[in-house]
Amino acid sequence: MTNNVLVLPGDGIGPEIVAQAVKVLELVNSQDNLDLSIDEALLGGAAIDATGGPLPEETMAKAKACDAILLGAVGGPKWESLDMAIRPERGLLGIRSELGLFGNLRPAMLYSQLADASSLKADLVSGLDILIVRELTGGIYFGQPRGIRTLENGERQGYNTYVYSESEIVRIGRLAFESAMKRGKRLCSVDKANVLEVTELWREIMEDLSKEYPEVELSHMYVDNAAMQLIRAPKQFDVIVTGNMFGDILSDAAAMLTGSIGMLPSASLDKNGKGMYEPCHGSAPDIAGQGIANPLATILSVAMMLRYTFGFGETADRIENAVSSVLDQGYRTGDIYTDGMKKASTGEMGEAVLTALRA
Ligand code: NAD
């Protein structure tokens, strides 16, 4: 069976970094007989320039038909004055909601070679490898009712609703347990069950689910403590599962522990494991077109795609090991460069990964 991958290079540095990631995908496809078929489409500003809108029908049709999507990044100053409804970011949100990508996987990994890039002491973060599983389409960001109303006394009041149904919690819980099974088999569920009923239910359901995954060691932590522990001793975590808002905040905090945004991949998955894979960073218009962007986050997104959508864990390991090996050899793009290392362009970094994969 053919495994269909749709590539959406997007804007800014997107096409530059995606070009390197696609070379990696093509190489492992032929080396490991993965039966991948790779197609490409327009999204974001590039789509606006070509068709007038950020998410052309053809792109949406291809996105629905494929098994996995590799995205560069969208957006940039050129399109910032456009109406909100047709900005590049709308294209991205449109795909996420249309495809029901409810599960966001955000690893925070710090290759020991880059431990000095973190704002924390190197020994606290060296070798850090956490996966945050964030619910992406529910919770307080989407709950109804919501709005700003005027009370009888004339005072205005803002209100939102924090709501999760059982099925939504089971769905994200299962994804988290399955992810933990593919890693260190430790899962920490983050909630605020001492204050919020919705997370009391969350905790109860995580406990129920844990009976189906006896190999996974489940623990619970209140979100305020989780924030502290992430800064105090981040290596205690393997997989963290949490709701939309807590996940939004904790995953950004965890990403910053690594100090190098050009290194972090992410995945957004639907209920069948179909996914959109992309680097955590944006389109970096300040360095676009210069050939100096770090392609490793996008290359590591390819590894996530192979592991989570296609189940090619061994190939994913090979890509991650190749990245580690080029760091060992001293290759550094500008964002992770330190004195004495080998300054590499986007293309040279990509080439170094290909060479490591061929070795
Ligand atoms: P950004 O992540 O694009 O850039 C922040 C800083 O990090 C910049 O200095 C940039 O040069 C640097 N950087 C980012 N990725 C890098 C890489 N691979 N290699 C080297 N340096 C890198 O964030 P921003 O500047 O806030 O946003 C720029 C544009 O990207 C905006 O239009 C924003 O809307 C868009 N954006 C898109 C996505 C997405 O497509 N998922 C996500 C975030 C931001």
Boltz pocket constraint, residues with backbone or C-beta under 6 A from the ligand:
constraints:
  - pocket:
      binder: B
      contacts: [[A, 13], [A, 17], [A, 72], [A, 73], [A, 74], [A, 75], [A, 76], [A, 77], [A, 89], [A, 92], [A, 261], [A, 262], [A, 278], [A, 279], [A, 280], [A, 281], [A, 282], [A, 283], [A, 284], [A, 285], [A, 286], [A, 287], [A, 292], [A, 293], [A, 294], [A, 295], [A, 297], [A, 333], [A, 335]]
      max_distance: 6.0
